[in-house]
Amino acid sequence: MSQLSELFRQGKYDEMWDRCCGFIDLSLQEFMGIQKRLLMEQLELLKNCQLGKGILKGANPTNVEEFRKMVPLTSYEDYAPYLLKRRWEVLPRKPILWQYTSGKSAEYSYRWAPVTARMLDETEALVFALSFFSAATKRYDIKIRPGDRVLYGMAPPPYATGTMTRVFPHEMFDFLPPVSEAEQASFEERINTGFKMGLDHGMDWVLSMSSVAYAIGERFKHSGGSVDIKKLLKRPRTLARLVKGKVVSKLAGRQMLPKDLWKLKGLITYGIDGEVFREKIKDMWGQYPLDFHGCTEAPVIAMQTWDHEGMTFVPHMNFFEFIPEAEAVKCWQDSAYQPETFLMDELKPGKYELVITNLHGGAFVRYRLGHLVEITALRNDTLNIDIPQMRFLTRLDDQIDIAGFTRLSEKVIWQALENSGVEYEDWTARKEIVGDKPELHVYVELKRQETRSAEEVASAIHSELKKLDTPYAELEEFTGLQPMDATVLPHGAFKLYKMKQQASGAELAHLKPPHINPSDSIVEFLTSIADRVRVAETEPVTTAV
């Protein structure tokens, strides 16, 4: 048992808060002091390993300013010869485990990243911080307790969210299902099992992908809150919970929702769709989800606190640099271009690409994540947090450029679709050239009850995009173009695609088409092949389990 776990078991909650959440009380000067001290420690490790010598290219920086001038920005291509083969002997410190993400790059099916023991220790403290913040209403307000029942809805190891769950002292809680069992099951089996266990045993907090939390709420809408009493006579606790939830929802004059069954202490979610579904998840579960930002190469970058607003950066996992958006786009277009970067104490509100250097013996140095974030404020005045606040916008390579006027992200297109009121199963979109004019083409599978035509769907999304993205609105105003088209896909198209991918042994991350810039073969499958194959309509998962 780790030292933090022992403190938690002993009920030393104030000390736990200081150790896990104390970073929010740092001054910006103190934040930068931690950043610079740990970077210099990391540089000494890099100078004495094969990977570091290759990345530094003979440079011998002795301070942060020299580091930024002498060491070039890097991409995964610089690490692939070492990391794809998991060559631990070339690294600054021997890793205790490896994690990966299924890449979109044609060059790499996966991007592997090493994790050191010290990085795991720091991650444990940050998962505690997430759980504390998710239930708190003020500082030192820790509501979670050993034995709490936790729905486990994150991707399994070796994905980064699975690593986070494994390093957390899950044995001190009642995970639904238990982590050892969950990691042996398919993702869908795990969620269904956890859902049923929650109905029987209760649920105190949720650790889940945003899409999973949203999908569980959708199940209730599809089922209408039906309760099959005969099937549940042998499960009296489940039956009692469902009957009580049915009564609550009936008194409220609506369908049953998760909040009618469980009063959660906290709800932690992860995923690009978290902000899109934020209000719907709140309506379904009775509270806002607590969001955090991270990735395979940098598991925890920033997190929301108990106000559920902007995310606060974590100082002791990665050294941060920021490239202004215009410079970042130029850099992606010209790989030889080396833009100027800014440090945390040099920022102004605006959009930046994140550049990270792993600390504690990690592998990545001045590494361009490709993540576009917005610095929404230089501090959180409401909670007196003296650290810049951020929100994740998109990946720079996951945007659709329309006529040079605007770059539309997955998130803004998704938000426009949500705001349009169109009822849909799933969607994908890409830039297409019609004649000599560029357009945004959205391929969307509608729900059975949605009767709008493709033209009406396109018009509804177009109207919402103009509200969300000023340059997109200006494109129509200045040029007269309405760069928007939609295709309504056959019912079951996305289900059939998923079945095809499962049959071919595809990884979890590749079971669904990408939302942005699908290939010609994917579009062909969704529009043509799926239309020729009869797909049984998806049966809604009811509460009659």
N, C-alpha and C positions, 0 to 999 in steps of 0.2 A: 504494500500500500504506500502510495506517495505521501510526502509530507503534507501537501494540500488536502489530500483525501482524509488523512488522519485528523487534521484540524477541523474539517467539515464533520467528520464522525463525532468529534468531541463537542461540537456545537459552538466553536469559537468563531462566530459569524462576523464580528467586527474585524477581527484579524484577517479573516478570509476576504472581506471586502477590500481592506487596505492592500492586500497582496495581489488580488485579481483585478480590481477596479480602480486602483489608485492612480492609474495613468490619466484619468479624466481631471485630476486635480493638479496636474503639472502646469506650470507657466510655460509659455511658448519657448522661453529661454531655457528652461529645464528640459523641455522636450528635445530641443536641438542639442543640448549638452549630452543627452543619452545617445542620440543619433550619431554624433561625431565620435564619442568615446567608443562605441561598439563598432563603428566603421573602421577605426584605426586598429582595433583588435582583429577584425576580419582581414584587413590588409596584410597583417603579419602572417596569418595563416595562408593567404593566397600566394604570398611571395615564396613560400616553401613547399608548394605542391605543383605538379605538372600542369594541371588545368589552369591554375592561377598564373603561372609563368607564361602560358600560351595566351591568355586573355590580356595580361598586362603588357605583353610584347616588349619586355625589357625595361618598362617604366618602373621607377622606384619612388612613388609618391610618399611624402612624409606628412602631409596634412590634407584636409578635405579639398582645398582649392587646387592643389597639385593633382589630386585624384581626378577631379572633374576636367582638368585641362589635358592630362597626359593619357588617360585611359579612354578608349573609344566606346561608344555605345555598342551594345551587342544584341543579337537575335538568337533564336534557338539553333540556327545553322552553326553558330560558333561552338555550341556544346554537343551537338548531335554525335560527333565521332566518339565522345566519351560516354555520354549519358544513354544513348540508345543501346549500348552494350553493357550498361550499368557497371562501368569500370570504377569501383570504389577506391582503388589504390591511387588514382590520380587526383582525388578530391581533397579539399582543405581539411576535412575530418571524415572519418569513416561513418557512413550512414547506418542508422539502425533499421531503416526500411526505405523502400522506394514507392512512389505513387505516380499515377499517370492520368492523363486526360486523353480522350480519343480526339485526335486532331482533325482539323478541316483541311490542313495542308496536303497537297498531293505528294509532297516529299516524305511526310512522316504519318504513319497510321496512328502512332501514339507519341506523346511527349512525356518522357520519363523525367522525374525529378527526385533527387535524394533528400532524405529527411534525417537530420542528426538527432541524437538523444536530447541535446539541449533544446533544439527546436520543438521536440515533442513536449518537453517540460513546459515551455512557454505556451504551447498550444493548449495544454490542459488548463492552465490558469485562465486563458481567454475563453474557453468553452464554459468554465464556471462563470466568468464575467457575463457572457451572453445570457446564461440562465438567470443570473441575479437581475440583470437589467430588464429581462422580459417580464418579470413579475413585480418589479419595484415601483414605488411611487415617489421615492426620495432616496437620498444617500443612506447607506447602511440598512436598507429595507430588504432583507433577504427572506423570501417566503418559501423557497424550495427546501425540502427536507429529505434525508435518507429514506428510501423506501417509496418515494413518489413514483407514480405510474407514468411512463413516458412512451408516447407513440413514436416509433423509430421509422421515419420516412425519408431518410437521406440515402444517397447512392452508396453502395458498399465499397470497401477497399478493393483494389488500390486507388479508387477515386479519392480525392482529398477530403470530401465530406465524410466518407467512411472512416478515413484515418482519424479525423477529429473525434468521431463517435467512439472509436476503439480506444483512443488514448484517454478519453474521459472515463472516470471511475464508474463505468456502467453497472458494475456488479453491486454498487451501493443503491441502485435504483431498480425498479421493476420495469425493465424495458419490454415493450409490446411490439413484436415478440423479442425474446432474449437475443442479444447480439450474436452469440455463437450460433443460434438457430437461424437467425435472419440472414446471416452471411452465406448460408448453404441453400437458401431458397431463391427463386427468381424474384425480381423486384415486385411484380404484381402479386405473387403469392404472399410475400412479406407484408405488403400493405393490407391485403384482405385479412390475413391472420391477425395483424395488429388491430385492425378495426373491430374484428369479432371479439378479441380479448378485451378491448376497451369497453365494448358493450357489456361484457360479463363482469369485469373487475373494476371498471371505472378508468378515468384518465385525468391526470393532474396537469401535465403540460405536453406540448407537441414539439418535436424536433424534426422538421420536415422540409422537403422541397416545396416551394410556393405552389407549384402545379398540383402537388399531391393534396395539400390542404384545401385548395380550391376544388379539386375533383371529388373529394369526400363530401363537400357541401353540395356539389351538383348531384351526387347520388340521391340525396334526400329529395331534391326537386323532382327527379325522374320517378322516384318510387311513390311520391305523394304521401310518404310516411306510413305506408301500408304495414300492417303487423299480422303475420300469420301465426295465430295463437297456437294452433295444433303443433306446429313445428317447434315451438318454444316452450312447451309444457315441461320438457326435461331440462330447461335452462331458465329457472325462475328469476334469477337476478337480471338476465338480459331482458326477459319479458317485462319485469317490473320497471326497468329503466325505459324501455320503449313505450310502455303504456303511459308512464308519467310524462315523457317527452311529447307524446301525442296529445295529452290533455293540455299541456302548456301551449303548444302550437295552435290548438283549436281555440283556446281562449284568446290568443293573439290574432286569430283570424287569418292564418297563413299556413303554409306547409311546414312540416317539421324540419328543423335545422340542427346542426351539431350543438349549438349553444343550448338547445332544449334538453340535451342528454348529459352534457358535461359542463361544469364551471371550471375552466382552466385557470391555473395560476399563471402560466406563461405560454407563449406561442412564438417559436423561433423558426424563421423560414429563410430559404436561400434560393436564388435564381433570378434571372433577368426579368421574369414576369412578376416578381414580388410587388413592384410599384404599380404595375398594370392592374393587378387583382387586389390591391391593398384594401379598397373600400368594400369589395365583395367578400373578402375573407373576414373583415371586421363584422359585416352583417351576418355571415354564416356562423362564426365562432364566438362572437360577443366581445372581441377585443382585437386591437391592431396587432399584426405580426411584427416581431422585432427582426430587422434585416441586418445582414452583415455582408461585407465584400471581401472576397479572396479568390484564389485560384490555385492550380496545382503548383506553380512555381513560388507562390507566396500565399500560404493557406489562410491567414487572417491579416487583412490590410486595414480595415476600419469597421466600426460597428455603430449601430444606433444605441442610444441610451433610453431611459424610461420615458422620454417624451415622444419617442417613435418618429423623430424628425430626421435632421441630417446625421450622417455618420461621422464619428470621431476617429481620427487616425490613431493607430497603435504604434508607439515609438520604438519598441525593442525587438521587433521581428525582422524588419527590413529598413534599410536606409532609402529615403525617398528623394527623387528628383522629379521635376515636372516640365514638360515641353508644351508651350502654348499651342492651341489647336492648329492655327495656320501653319506654324513651323512643323508640326507633326505630320500634317498632310503632305507638305513639301518633302519631308524626309521619307515618307512612304513611297512617294513618286520617284525620288532620287536617292537610292540607298547609300550613295557616297556622301550625301550631304550630312554634316554634323551640326545639328542645331544647338543653340544655347539652352541650358536648362536652368530652372529656378529651384531653390530649396524652400522648405516649408515656411520659413520666416521671411521669404521674399515674395510670397504669393499675393495676388489680388483676386477678387471674385472673378470667375470666368471658367473657360473650358481648357483642360490640359490632358495630355497623354501622360500616364504614369510610367516612371522608370524606377526600377527597384534594384537594390543590391542586397542579397541575402546576408543576414548576420548569423552568428553562432555556427560557422563552418559550412554554410550552404554553398551552392555552386554558382549562382547567378550574379553577375557583376554588371552594373549599369545596363540592365536588361530591359529592353523595350517590351512591355507587356502588350501593347496595342490596345490598352483600355483607355477610353475617353471618359474622364470624370469632370464633373462641374464642382468648383469650389463655390458653395452657396453663401458662405459667410466666413469671416476670419475668426469668429468665436461663437459659442452658443451663449448668448446673453441671458436667456431664461434660466439655464442651469449653471451659469457661471463656469463654463468650460472654455479655457483660454487656448483652444487648439482649433485650427481651421476645420470647417464642416464640409462634407462632400456628399455627392450622390453619383452613382455609376450611371453613365448614359448608354454606352455601347462599345463594341469593338470597332476600331477604326476600319478594319477590313470587312465589317458587317454593315456597310452602308450602301445606299443606292444613290448615285450621283445623277441628277436630272438636269441636263442642259447647262451644267455649271452653276445653276442658281441655288441648288440646295442639295444637301446630303442627308437622305432620310434613313434613320436607324430602325432596327427591328422594334425597339421599344416605342417609337413615335407612331409607326404604322400599326402596331398592335393596339396602342391606346386609341388611335383613330377608329379602328374596327370596333373596339369595345364601346366607345362613345357613340358610334353610329346607331346602336340598338339592333344591328343585324344579329340574328341568332345563328351561331355557327359551331361546327365541330372542330375544325382546325383550318389552317391557312398556310400559304407560302407565297412569296412575292419576289419579283426580279425586275431588272431594267430590260426593256425590249425596244428595238428600233422598228417603228412602223413607217414605211416609206423612208424618209430621212429625218424623222422626228423621234426623240426618245420619249418613253413613257414608263410609268410604274404600272406593272401588270400584277394584280393580286389574284391568286387562284384560291378559292374558298369553297369548302364543303359546308353547306347549310344544314341546319337541323330540319327534321321532317316537317315541323310546323311553320318554318319560314317560307313564305311564298313570294318574296321579292325576286324580280328578274335580275340578270347580271347587270343590266344598265342601271337599275335602281340601287343595287348594291354599290356599284362604282360611284354613283352620284353621292350616296350617303357617306362613303369613306372619304371622298374628295372634299366634301363640305367640312368634315371634322379635321382633315389634314390642314386645311386653310386656317382653322382656328388654332391649331397646335404649332404650326411651323410658318412663321412669317415669310421667309424666302419662297416657300412653296406657293403661298398665296400671291406673292408678287410676280411669280412666273406667269400666272394666268393674267394678272392685271397688266403687266408690261408687254407680253407677247401674244396674248389671246389664246394661248395653248391651255388645254385641260389635259395634262399629261397623266391620265388615269384610265385604266381599263380593268375589267374584272371578268373572270371566268368562273361559273358555278360548276363545281366538280360533281360527278355522280356520287350518290349516297354510298358510303362504305369505302370510298377511295383510300382514305388514310388508314382505315382498319386493314384493308387488303395489303397496302404497302408494308404495314407493320408485320403482317403474317409472312410476307415474302422475306423480309429482313430476318425475322426469327428463324425461318426455315434455313436460311443461309448461314446462320450462326453469328449474325452481327452483334456487336457490343451494344450495351444499353444506350449509349449516347447516339447510336446510329439507327435506332429503331424507327425514328420519325424523320421525315425530310427536314432539312434546315428551313427556317422561316425566311431566310434571306438568300437570294441568288441560288436557287436549286439548279441542278444541271439539266440539260436537254432531256436526258434519259429519265430523270425523275418526273419532269413535267409530262413527258410522253406517257409514262406509266399512269400518272394520276388522271390525265385527261382522256386517254384512249384505251389503254389496256384495262384499267379498272372498270370502264364503262361496258366492257365485253364480258366481264366475269361477274357472275351473280354472287353477291356477298350477303350473308345473313345479317339482318339489322342487329346492331349491338343491343343485347339485353341489358337494361338498366340494372345496376346492383341495388336491390331493395334493402330496406331495413328488416325484412323478414328473413333473417339469417338463421 
